[in-house]
Amino acid sequence: MDPHVALRAEEILGHRFLDPALLEQALLHASDASTRLASNERLEFLGDAVLSIVVCDHLFRTYPQLLEGELTKIKSNVVSRRLCAEIATSLDLLPMLRLGKGMVGQDVIPASLAAAAFEALIGALYLDAGMEKTRAFILAQVGPHIERAAKLGHQQNFKSVLQQALQRDGGPPPSYLVLDEKGPDHAKCFEVCVESGARRFPACWGPTKKEAEQQAALQALLELGLASVGEDGDVRLHRDQTSTLPPGGQAS
């Protein structure tokens, strides 16, 4: 294994491996391995499980007010292949991955390889350093995504609130328009706006169409004077001064 690659990988993980063979295997794709057992696939399997348990444990302890379904939505977003690939790309893991000759010359390397490398490194770190160090690494990477999903009420009720508000006031129902999208397939962002009749509200960006729609619906509520966001991040609905949407986006 290239010592420069090993050093960079250890810097990213924040751990000096006692068993360097684990790190080498984590970055070995099946296309360049002597056998599939020698590749990073088994470590990817383990890393996926460790990632899930760390995220689930963190969600359970951090958000005692959320129901199982709400926790599941956040977890599904955070441990998705798309987000794992996005994190792997931000960490620049793909250049470290050992690939077979048939894949090295490809113009575009599949995003799934980046996600697999991220999970395999988690598996290797878990075996070499233990759970606590692995937990710290995982939460450093996915923590901001968890907070964002919880803050926005991942795929939550802003669209429903807007629909009900417009219906109550006799306004045209809202429609959602995708104005733009940017980024590679594994990490696209979408710009969405809400229209109600002839009125178009300010557009918002989001990492998925659904999240962008939720943000756009919230923006419409703010523009209509039906909601405001406090310094603590809570969203207050002004149609009913006793009703408040907490960071999860659901009426309390």
Secondary structure, DSSP 8 states (H G I E B T S, - for coil): --HHHHHHHHHHHT---SSHHHHHHHTB-GGGSSSGGGSSHHHHHHHHHHHHHHHHHHHHHH-TTS-HHHHHHHHHHHTSHHHHHHHHHHTT-GGGSB--HHHHT-SS--HHHHHHHHHHHHHHHHHHH-HHHHHHHHHHHHHHHHHHHHHTTTT-THHHHHHHHHHHTT----EEEEEEEES-GGG-EEEEEEEETTEE---EEESSHHHHHHHHHHHHHHHTTSEEE-TTS-EEETTSTT-EE-TT----
